[in-house]
Amino acid sequence: MCVSADSRTPLDRRTKRPESGRVNRRMDVPTTYRVARKVIFGIALLPILAVTTLTGARADSLPDFRTLVENEGDAVVKISVRTERQGPAGGQPGFDLDQVPEQFRRFFEGVPNPGQPDQRRRGAGFGSGFIVSEDGYVITNAHVVADATDIRVGLQDRHEYEAELVGSDPASDIALLKLDATDLPVVTIGDSDELAVGEWVLAIGSPFGFEHTATQGIVSALARSLPDDTYVPFIQTDVAVNPGNSGGPLFDTDGRVVGVNSQIYSRSGGYQGLSFAIPINVAMSIADQLKTKGFATRGWLGVTIQNVSQALADSFGLDRPEGALVAQVSRGSPAAKGGIESGDIILVFDGKPVPFSNALPPLVGAIAPGEAVEVEVLRDGERETLDIVIEPLDGEQRVASAGSAPSEADKSSRLGVVVAEVPDREREALGVDNGVLVSEVDPDGPAAKAGIVVGDVIVSLNRKKVDSVAALGELLDDSPAGDAVPVLVQRDSAPLFLALTLPAENG
């Protein structure tokens, strides 16, 4: 085959001697220059090679979940339920059939009549779970099996079992099932207290019914408190969790279950980067109680608490905002018996720090009733340690709840309010023993700046009780100017601490 000169590489064309006999000047370049150019070119390649090597090393350091899925996936199950709940037939609002003209009634036959009793509505659902014992105990979410009349558990090998509901605890969203089987595969239980933000984690479940789907991410936050969930310090992750993942396990890179996937925050109903899991330590504690008693109990402290803002921290003498500020102590509660007082800031509970108020309820709820714990509080600028015996929580109590024309008026220009004695009837309704009622607030006064509003009852100022209008005036006279002091108010039956900074007299 004949090859034309035009097919040569550029290097060939540069080194060819022209037919005219003239020497190509590129051939006259000194050898030392050519060697130096090669050296410089080699040095320039070093950063590129280093980056390539570093990128490869980083890729090698990424987690490989293949072995984890192979070893632990068999113990992850799909849960299918049939449900039945009370509701209007057809799921539509009822109406009075008697008010429909007779000639049109045939079109409305079968539509529920509000005068008729609600009918049982049947439905179906699915979720995930995992086997924790060879004899068939399975953990899942309580909401997965709520109102279930039939529960079936499917394994990866296609075996399906009818499951018995051992017990369910909606407060923690944990349920325990039992299969009539033996020699089942089980997961390895880890320790959620050892988790750290940034760790890799893996979820296995049945999102949208797609069985044994594995998704990965990292731990985004720990001890996350969610609205209406008092007892669970959630693990927040960015693992893709969708409907059907509920009740499935969250694994660490060692193949140990560290959480139970429970909730997502979403505007669309699907995954948007925020998923929440119940710590496995909480889940196993609840499951053990469900297994032994059929129900779960949790500890009760008996305080109403709030977060500590920077202003409140300054007024209480704290270096930085931390702890749970006790706004109220329930009468006869473990807190009252143990010596906790309104105005105390709980900093440590049972050896665990309380960085903010929402961190306290899960710590209290995890304590078995009858157990004694040490509670470190800040009181009058000094730290004290109290011994508290935790009692069982009943249905009407909260572990530690988080908290919204006068006959004898007195105008306090320094505070910027008009106050009066609280009538006995209102005092009883508000649940306070002392205090004065705020009937007017100067919008430019210190009370308004602190957040005091009309209708508040000022219960204490700078941790001293306000028993009367006169007593408030005396406390105001004794309060320092320019420094924030705590003021406790009762608002809509809920106590609330505010930070109040008083100006100089007549200022």
SULRA-V660288 format. One record per residue. N is the residue number from 1. SS is DSSP state (alpha for helix, beta for strand, coil for the rest). PHI is phi as a letter, one per 40 degrees, with the letter a starting at -180 (* if undefined). NEAR is the number of other C-alpha atoms within 8 Angstrom. Layout:
# SULRA-V660288
[[N/SS/PHI/NEAR] [N/SS/PHI/NEAR]]
This chain:
# SULRA-V660288
[[1/coil/*/2] [2/coil/c/3] [3/coil/b/5] [4/coil/c/6] [5/alpha/c/5] [6/alpha/c/4] [7/alpha/c/6] [8/coil/c/9] [9/coil/c/6] [10/alpha/d/6] [11/alpha/c/7] [12/alpha/c/8] [13/alpha/c/8] [14/alpha/c/7] [15/alpha/c/9] [16/coil/c/7] [17/coil/c/8] [18/coil/c/8] [19/coil/c/5] [20/coil/c/4] [21/coil/g/6] [22/coil/c/7] [23/coil/c/7] [24/coil/c/10] [25/alpha/c/6] [26/alpha/c/7] [27/alpha/c/7] [28/alpha/c/6] [29/coil/c/8] [30/coil/d/6] [31/alpha/c/6] [32/alpha/c/6] [33/alpha/c/8] [34/alpha/c/9] [35/alpha/c/8] [36/alpha/c/8] [37/alpha/c/8] [38/alpha/c/8] [39/alpha/c/8] [40/alpha/c/8] [41/alpha/c/8] [42/alpha/c/8] [43/alpha/c/8] [44/alpha/c/8] [45/alpha/c/8] [46/alpha/d/8] [47/alpha/c/8] [48/alpha/c/8] [49/alpha/c/8] [50/alpha/c/8] [51/alpha/c/8] [52/alpha/c/8] [53/alpha/c/8] [54/alpha/c/8] [55/alpha/c/8] [56/alpha/c/8] [57/alpha/c/8] [58/alpha/c/8] [59/alpha/c/7] [60/alpha/c/6] [61/alpha/c/6] [62/coil/c/6] [63/coil/c/6] [64/coil/b/5] [65/coil/c/8] [66/alpha/c/6] [67/alpha/c/7] [68/alpha/d/11] [69/alpha/c/9] [70/alpha/c/8] [71/alpha/c/7] [72/alpha/b/12] [73/alpha/c/11] [74/alpha/c/12] [75/alpha/c/13] [76/beta/c/18] [77/beta/b/16] [78/beta/b/15] [79/beta/b/12] [80/beta/b/12] [81/beta/b/14] [82/beta/b/12] [83/beta/b/13] [84/beta/a/11] [85/beta/a/8] [86/beta/c/8] [87/beta/i/9] [88/coil/c/14] [89/alpha/d/11] [90/alpha/g/6] [91/alpha/g/6] [92/coil/b/8] [93/coil/c/7] [94/coil/c/9] [95/beta/a/7] [96/coil/c/9] [97/alpha/c/8] [98/alpha/c/5] [99/alpha/c/5] [100/coil/c/8] [101/coil/d/7] [102/alpha/d/6] [103/alpha/c/5] [104/alpha/b/8] [105/alpha/c/10] [106/alpha/c/7] [107/alpha/c/5] [108/alpha/b/8] [109/coil/c/6] [110/coil/g/4] [111/coil/c/9] [112/coil/c/12] [113/beta/b/9] [114/coil/c/9] [115/coil/c/5] [116/coil/c/6] [117/coil/c/6] [118/coil/d/8] [119/beta/b/8] [120/beta/c/10] [121/beta/b/10] [122/beta/b/8] [123/beta/a/7] [124/beta/a/8] [125/beta/a/9] [126/beta/a/11] [127/beta/a/18] [128/beta/b/16] [129/beta/a/17] [130/beta/a/15] [131/beta/c/16] [132/coil/b/12] [133/coil/a/10] [134/coil/c/12] [135/coil/c/10] [136/coil/h/14] [137/beta/c/12] [138/beta/b/13] [139/beta/b/14] [140/beta/a/16] [141/coil/c/14] [142/coil/c/12] [143/coil/c/7] [144/coil/c/12] [145/coil/b/10] [146/coil/c/7] [147/coil/g/7] [148/beta/c/10] [149/beta/b/8] [150/beta/a/9] [151/beta/b/14] [152/beta/b/11] [153/beta/b/12] [154/beta/b/12] [155/coil/c/12] [156/coil/c/11] [157/coil/c/5] [158/coil/g/6] [159/coil/c/7] [160/beta/b/8] [161/beta/b/9] [162/beta/c/10] [163/beta/b/12] [164/beta/b/8] [165/beta/c/10] [166/beta/c/11] [167/beta/a/11] [168/beta/a/13] [169/beta/b/12] [170/coil/d/8] [171/coil/c/7] [172/coil/b/10] [173/coil/g/11] [174/beta/b/14] [175/beta/b/16] [176/beta/b/15] [177/beta/b/14] [178/beta/b/11] [179/beta/b/12] [180/coil/c/9] [181/coil/a/8] [182/coil/b/7] [183/coil/f/6] [184/coil/c/11] [185/coil/c/9] [186/coil/b/12] [187/coil/c/12] [188/beta/c/9] [189/beta/c/9] [190/coil/b/8] [191/coil/b/10] [192/alpha/c/10] [193/alpha/c/5] [194/alpha/c/5] [195/coil/c/8] [196/coil/b/7] [197/coil/c/9] [198/coil/h/7] [199/coil/c/9] [200/beta/c/11] [201/beta/a/13] [202/beta/b/14] [203/beta/b/15] [204/beta/b/14] [205/beta/a/20] [206/coil/b/14] [207/alpha/c/13] [208/alpha/f/8] [209/alpha/g/8] [210/coil/c/8] [211/coil/c/8] [212/coil/f/12] [213/beta/c/10] [214/beta/b/9] [215/beta/b/10] [216/beta/b/10] [217/beta/a/11] [218/beta/b/12] [219/beta/c/15] [220/beta/c/10] [221/beta/a/9] [222/beta/b/11] [223/beta/f/9] [224/beta/c/9] [225/beta/c/11] [226/beta/b/7] [227/coil/d/5] [228/coil/g/4] [229/beta/b/9] [230/beta/c/12] [231/beta/b/10] [232/beta/b/12] [233/beta/c/12] [234/beta/c/13] [235/beta/c/15] [236/beta/c/13] [237/beta/b/14] [238/coil/b/11] [239/coil/c/14] [240/coil/c/11] [241/coil/b/13] [242/coil/b/11] [243/coil/d/9] [244/coil/h/12] [245/coil/c/16] [246/coil/d/17] [247/coil/g/15] [248/coil/c/18] [249/beta/c/15] [250/beta/b/14] [251/beta/b/13] [252/beta/c/12] [253/coil/c/11] [254/coil/c/6] [255/coil/g/9] [256/beta/b/11] [257/beta/c/15] [258/beta/b/16] [259/beta/a/14] [260/beta/b/17] [261/beta/c/16] [262/beta/b/14] [263/beta/a/8] [264/beta/b/11] [265/coil/b/8] [266/coil/a/9] [267/coil/c/6] [268/coil/b/5] [269/coil/g/5] [270/coil/b/10] [271/coil/c/13] [272/coil/b/8] [273/coil/g/8] [274/coil/b/12] [275/beta/b/16] [276/beta/b/12] [277/beta/b/14] [278/beta/c/14] [279/beta/d/14] [280/alpha/c/14] [281/alpha/c/10] [282/alpha/c/10] [283/alpha/c/13] [284/alpha/c/8] [285/alpha/c/8] [286/alpha/c/12] [287/alpha/c/12] [288/alpha/c/8] [289/alpha/c/12] [290/alpha/c/15] [291/alpha/c/11] [292/alpha/c/6] [293/alpha/b/7] [294/coil/g/10] [295/coil/a/10] [296/coil/b/9] [297/coil/b/9] [298/coil/a/13] [299/beta/c/15] [300/beta/b/16] [301/coil/b/12] [302/coil/g/15] [303/beta/b/13] [304/beta/b/14] [305/beta/b/14] [306/beta/a/13] [307/beta/c/11] [308/coil/b/14] [309/coil/c/7] [310/alpha/c/8] [311/alpha/c/9] [312/alpha/c/14] [313/alpha/d/14] [314/alpha/c/11] [315/alpha/c/12] [316/alpha/c/10] [317/coil/g/7] [318/coil/c/9] [319/coil/c/6] [320/coil/a/7] [321/coil/c/10] [322/coil/a/11] [323/coil/g/15] [324/beta/b/17] [325/beta/c/13] [326/beta/c/15] [327/beta/c/14] [328/beta/a/11] [329/beta/b/14] [330/coil/c/10] [331/coil/c/5] [332/coil/g/6] [333/coil/c/10] [334/alpha/d/13] [335/alpha/c/14] [336/alpha/c/13] [337/alpha/c/9] [338/alpha/c/10] [339/coil/h/7] [340/coil/c/10] [341/coil/b/10] [342/coil/c/8] [343/coil/g/10] [344/coil/c/11] [345/beta/b/11] [346/beta/c/14] [347/beta/b/14] [348/beta/b/12] [349/beta/b/15] [350/coil/f/8] [351/coil/g/7] [352/beta/b/6] [353/beta/c/8] [354/coil/b/14] [355/coil/c/9] [356/coil/a/11] [357/coil/c/15] [358/alpha/c/11] [359/alpha/c/12] [360/alpha/c/12] [361/alpha/d/13] [362/alpha/c/12] [363/alpha/c/10] [364/alpha/c/14] [365/alpha/c/12] [366/coil/c/9] [367/coil/c/10] [368/coil/c/12] [369/coil/d/12] [370/coil/g/8] [371/coil/c/9] [372/beta/c/8] [373/beta/b/10] [374/beta/c/11] [375/beta/b/14] [376/beta/c/12] [377/beta/b/13] [378/beta/b/12] [379/beta/b/10] [380/coil/f/5] [381/coil/g/8] [382/beta/b/6] [383/beta/c/8] [384/beta/b/8] [385/beta/b/8] [386/beta/b/11] [387/beta/b/9] [388/beta/b/12] [389/beta/c/11] [390/coil/c/15] [391/beta/b/12] [392/beta/c/11] [393/coil/c/11] [394/coil/c/5] [395/coil/c/4] [396/coil/c/4] [397/coil/b/8] [398/coil/b/8] [399/coil/d/16] [400/coil/a/13] [401/beta/c/10] [402/beta/b/8] [403/coil/b/9] [404/coil/*/8] [405/coil/*/3] [406/coil/c/8] [407/coil/c/6] [408/coil/a/6] [409/coil/c/10] [410/beta/a/8] [411/beta/c/8] [412/beta/b/9] [413/coil/c/7] [414/coil/c/13] [415/coil/c/10] [416/coil/g/14] [417/beta/a/14] [418/beta/b/12] [419/beta/b/14] [420/beta/a/14] [421/beta/c/13] [422/coil/c/10] [423/coil/d/6] [424/alpha/d/6] [425/alpha/c/6] [426/alpha/c/8] [427/alpha/c/12] [428/alpha/c/9] [429/alpha/c/7] [430/alpha/c/9] [431/coil/g/7] [432/coil/b/9] [433/coil/c/6] [434/coil/a/10] [435/coil/h/15] [436/beta/b/15] [437/beta/c/12] [438/beta/c/15] [439/beta/b/12] [440/beta/a/9] [441/beta/b/14] [442/coil/c/9] [443/coil/c/6] [444/coil/b/7] [445/coil/c/12] [446/alpha/c/13] [447/alpha/c/14] [448/alpha/c/13] [449/alpha/c/10] [450/alpha/c/10] [451/coil/h/7] [452/coil/c/11] [453/coil/b/10] [454/coil/c/8] [455/coil/h/8] [456/coil/c/12] [457/beta/b/12] [458/beta/c/14] [459/beta/c/15] [460/beta/a/12] [461/beta/b/14] [462/coil/f/8] [463/coil/g/9] [464/beta/b/7] [465/beta/c/9] [466/coil/b/14] [467/coil/c/10] [468/coil/a/10] [469/alpha/c/13] [470/alpha/c/6] [471/alpha/c/9] [472/alpha/c/11] [473/alpha/c/9] [474/alpha/c/8] [475/alpha/c/10] [476/alpha/c/9] [477/alpha/c/6] [478/alpha/c/6] [479/coil/c/9] [480/coil/c/6] [481/coil/c/9] [482/coil/g/8] [483/coil/b/8] [484/beta/c/12] [485/beta/b/13] [486/beta/c/14] [487/beta/b/14] [488/beta/b/14] [489/beta/b/14] [490/beta/b/15] [491/beta/b/11] [492/coil/f/7] [493/coil/g/9] [494/beta/b/8] [495/beta/c/13] [496/beta/a/12] [497/beta/c/10] [498/beta/b/12] [499/beta/c/12] [500/beta/b/12] [501/beta/b/11] [502/coil/c/13] [503/coil/c/10] [504/coil/c/8] [505/coil/d/6] [506/coil/g/6] [507/coil/c/5]]
